[in-house]
């Protein structure tokens, strides 16, 4: 028996509607799958081409102190050199400009955007994010050169500006893409020093990071992430550790609008982590009065410390490192 025309038309429309509905659902599911979940970790394609340095004099079995400086843009060095020059004496600026021959740095910043070209070079005002900017290594070198006038101190600096501990340094709580690239950089340099007659000891890790973890979600994981991060560093750098272990010196982040809403939670996690061990040290940049609202004049860079505060950031790292190296 044939189906009446009106029923065939109704059946056709029903089938057409079903097909369209299935296609729409499939498209929506595909679109949802292609949209990154902001709470998921991310793996970056990092450049890990770190040719061994050359030109370092033979160490002749010399034991040397090494400090590791890690973090994001305030560790990279994004404070304006011209304002530093305005805010200090010409004599003091000339010292920083000339550099510190007894404090050598080897650095790789922002996945090779700025490097020391693989070499160990004296710390000066040119080791920041780009021309015209400087980082905490200047204040560190000032303190270290005064504390150890008869020694050569080494700084290994690796930073990734704008990248989070949760998403990038770590991946689902494990060593992430930035961490692995960082460790390749550090071990290449440390191994080179050993091969050329030095006995390097990583006396401290200086950590200036957290601004990119100030969403409520990432901040809620910061304590666990930092505990894992420091543990991985100590484990992987164990061949170069002092007998009592490697101190982890941690700077709190600012109360900048860029660090809203969760900078208090990040700093609380940092301070709580410091209470786990005498090897974990913390200082509050807020309590020290560090500012982020004065430079450039009229259009402040709310993400980065003003020049005198960036200099002091390095000095605090340096002083705390000297204290742990001298057993105080």
Secondary structure by P-SEA (a helix, b strand, c coil): ccccaaaaaaaaaaaaaaaaaaaaaaaaaaaaaacccccbbbbcccccccccccccccccbbbbbbbbbbbcccccccccaaaaaacccaaaaaaaaaccccbbbbbccccccccccccccccccccccccccccaaaaaaaaaaaacccbbbbbbbbbbccccccccccccccccaaaaaaaaaaaaaaaaaaaacccccccbbbbbcccccccaaaaaaaaaaaaaaaaaaaaaaccccccccbbbbbbbbcccccccccaaaaaaaaaaaaaccccbbbbbccccccccccccccccccccccaaaaaaaaaaaaaaaaaaaacc
